[in-house]
Amino acid sequence: MTMRWKTLTAAAVLSAGLMAGPVLAQELKIGVSTEPSALDPHYHNLGPNNQMAFTIFDTLILQDETQKLTPGLAESWKAINDTTWEFKLRKNVKFHDGSPFTAADVVFSMARPAKVPNSPSPFTLFTRSFSEVKVIDDFTLQFITKAPAPLLPTDLSRVAIMSSKAAKADVAEGMTTEALSKGEGLIGTGPYKFVEWTRGNRIVLAANPNYWGGKPNWERVIYRPMSNDAARVAALLSGDVDLIENPPPADLKKLRENPNVKISQAVSNRLIYIHLDSFSEPTTVGIPDANGKNPLKDVRVRKALSMAINREAITSRIMENLGQPTGDFLPSPMFGTRKDAKPEVANPDAAKKLLADAGYPNGFSITLGTPNNRYINDAEVAQAVASQWTRIGVKTKVEATTATVFFKNRDSFAYSAYLAGWGAGTGEMSDPLRSLVATPIRDKGFGGTNKGRYSNPQLDAIIEQALGTVDNAKREALLQQGSKMAMDDQALIPLHIEVTPWATRKGLSYKARADQYTYANGVTRD
């Protein structure tokens, strides 16, 4: 009933057409599907958090809409030997408070991620490769790496540069996550500066008039969290917002036909997957097993669950083709993907046989956790998976919650199985491998989002070798080998790669991005 109400409400507004709104002023209003969990740019490596962080802050190296690296706060960079990268910083850059940007701010920002407590998905993933940041002068830095680090420039495109002066405080990390989320010390060099955050209502930003990259496109920007799909569409059509992310698939056809709406979309880098608890003994699932064993530790069970899923049906019927079925972590031809990686073809009979071979001829019971407002039709996809698992004897209950509650539960290992997504910030295979399936080792930046706690020392060794291989052809071969090993062992269950749409009012355009971020400065007037 909820799904029908959402669809019918949005359809009713669509059929009425776009209401006349005020003449476009210097204010841009954006309807986002998920609110960030914090404004601390080093706290949670999560899409909603990152798109806000990279609006207020800059990184040494930027990524364009295709994830190509471009100069940011660093004008140039080069490897001067196997374990040393040198960066030349941009001069005459000012923070929002007028203080100058120097090498000291980079040193502070690179050390901070390891000091941020209770990070659900830590940024140490991107700082693990170097042991020292050496200041040559105020605008020259050298990163001394523990081993050859070919991905260092890409990694550094994910670490926001904070003002060491504004973020200084008496605790190890400087300003705490709580303080930063209140706007205290939230000072960057980005195109927009923080004004206010009213949780559940709005985040307000103002243009940085001294932005080194030129005058921002908008004087004032308001991000409004709107988790309800129908409400988001209605807000666009009534003129309450100028752009919305993730317009619901069921409404896209009518939105495309509306002359007052423009749709842009791109194949993303985001994998939608299911992680399974392959660590606990016993796991938290209810299993009719006198020994209380965890069936998910058996690769045959994990494969059976994958084989039970009809990915084609899910992407065509539930995703309205805003997804590509996948058997890999990333879409081809991103670096490290395999040409022979094919989506699993649904085979319920073979799945039942695998369960029986593993000692579960009558199946077992399990709960599948999922957010209901984070990814495209996430709860609906989880319900479809649950139905398909139930057909092979794995009686599945779905626990759908808001993204905030879901991530809190996931990070406390409350789920034996959960549906989530991962966007590859680096645009290559090393990102999901070291984040999602490497053994969780905080000091290495490994397994930060591996909440199924899968562990395979052989895979870890391949990932580590790839991260230290400068030769691109050899590194790509290692990443392909690691990807195949992870999929053969069903380290997680890949479902599909999201195709991401945005909808804008007439007269505006948004350049669709592979990283799925919604940037205010990416919105332009036609």
HUPEFEN-V55719 format. One record per run of one state. SS is the DSSP state (@ for helix, = for strand, . for the rest). FROM is the first residue (numbers start at 1). TO is the last residue. If there is no record, write none. Layout:
[[SS FROM TO] [SS FROM TO]]
This chain:
[[. 1 1] [@ 2 16] [. 17 26] [= 27 32] [. 33 43] [= 44 44] [. 45 46] [@ 47 56] [. 57 60] [= 61 63] [. 64 68] [= 69 71] [. 72 73] [= 74 81] [. 82 83] [= 84 89] [. 90 93] [= 94 94] [. 95 99] [= 100 100] [. 101 102] [@ 103 115] [. 116 120] [= 121 121] [. 122 122] [@ 123 126] [. 127 129] [= 130 137] [. 138 139] [= 140 145] [. 146 151] [@ 152 156] [. 157 176] [@ 177 181] [. 182 191] [= 192 198] [. 199 201] [= 202 207] [. 208 219] [= 220 225] [. 226 228] [@ 229 238] [. 239 242] [= 243 245] [. 246 248] [@ 249 257] [. 258 260] [= 261 276] [. 277 294] [@ 295 297] [. 298 298] [@ 299 307] [. 308 310] [@ 311 318] [. 319 322] [= 323 325] [. 326 334] [= 335 335] [. 336 347] [@ 348 357] [. 358 363] [= 364 371] [. 372 377] [@ 378 391] [. 392 393] [= 394 401] [. 402 402] [@ 403 411] [. 412 416] [= 417 423] [. 424 427] [= 428 428] [@ 429 437] [. 438 440] [= 441 441] [@ 442 444] [. 445 445] [= 446 446] [. 447 456] [@ 457 467] [. 468 471] [@ 472 488] [. 489 492] [= 493 505] [. 506 507] [= 508 510] [. 511 519] [@ 520 522] [= 523 525] [. 526 526]]
